[in-house]
Amino acid sequence: MGIALAQSVTGTGNLTLNGVVSGNTLIAEQSSFRNSATTTAIAVPTDTNGTFVGSIAGTGALCAASTGASIVGVFYAVNAASGTHTLTFEANSSNNKTLSEFSGMATASVLDVSTSSKTDNSDITSQVTGTTGTTAQADELIIIGLALATTVGSSDVTFTNPVSGFTSLNVVPNDLSDIATFHAYKIVAATGTQAATFNWVVHEANMGAHAAIAAFKAAAGGATQAQIWPSIQQGILNPMIGRRYV
Amino acid sequence: MSTLFTGSLSVVAGQKSYTPLPVSGGIQGLGKSLQVSIVMTGTAFPTGTTTLTIGLSTDGGATYREASGSYTAPFPPGKGGGVPNQTLGFTVGDTTTVTHVRLSTDAPSTFTLPVTVTAVGV
């Protein structure tokens, strides 16, 4: 069985998922605006039914002529306990959070590679996540996140949605009275480096953007349909291979 | 994106569930999940912690899968200095057609909460 999204909750408050299946992986993302020049990493959220850890290094971006900071965090809990998980997140001036449950994941050493990238106090319309090292295995879950803020801002920065190849989980385009936010995922079936670029239209001076990407391993034997199909075709076309399954 | 409900919830102290909202066919789309989102006016929340729950039913409202957000007011000023609106969204990964959405609250006191509930296939 391959990787699959089981459920996802988004919001500005502390978040609760019910009915989590034992052994699944939980991924939490938080995009925040701090009304100060504090760019230190977002604190790891606490879980009433497990333990989360951080999955990216690096600091947030300065914005609004260094009177504010925009920052994203990506956290995970491997081999989750069954039942209800309530997460308490770091409080900031503005926050958007996502808590997602994925099945088909490794139950140990699930985090593979990750990185983050930022732009301070600039007039920009895109932000790269940075490029990860080469992933260790073919089947992996790729998580990306963005936090974007500026001095004044717009109620709709007009994101390119979705980011190419990804499925959006939480998109908040408002950097006027909120932290503009983009959380998304994709499932890959081949090894390689991973990177993504967030794009938007509305821009001004002194924007600060912080983007992150993290790759998580599937369970062993978790081949995707795309990988299984060529094997089936080979078995059909080659009777010597097909005979093994009779 | 389709709007399922725009109006106000008459929230009471303690727990309350509201009349389920039917989800008309075609919103979710074949082979897609349904993402339900709620935007709430931040200034409406009373002091203390209010919990809002979204339930999604795929069996005509007999059973619901639920997720929650908790909101502790008064909220600190958001970006721009105002009281930020609050949000909650819920998506289940399977593509079974969602038939009903149910909201529930657990609040410290009675208040009126303006909300907009939207749904989109993702």
Interface residues (C-beta under 8 A of the other chain):
Chain A: A4 L5 A6 Q7 S8 V9 T10 G11 T12 G13 N14 L15 T16 L17 N18 G19 F33 N35 G68 T86 A91 S93 S94 N96 A149 G153 T167 S168 L169 N170 V172 D175 L176 S177 D178 I179
Chain B: S33 S37 L52 I54 R65 E66 A67 S68 G69 S70 Y71 T72 P76 P77 G78 K79 G80 G82 P84 N85 Q86 T87 L88 G89 F90 T91 V92 G93 V122
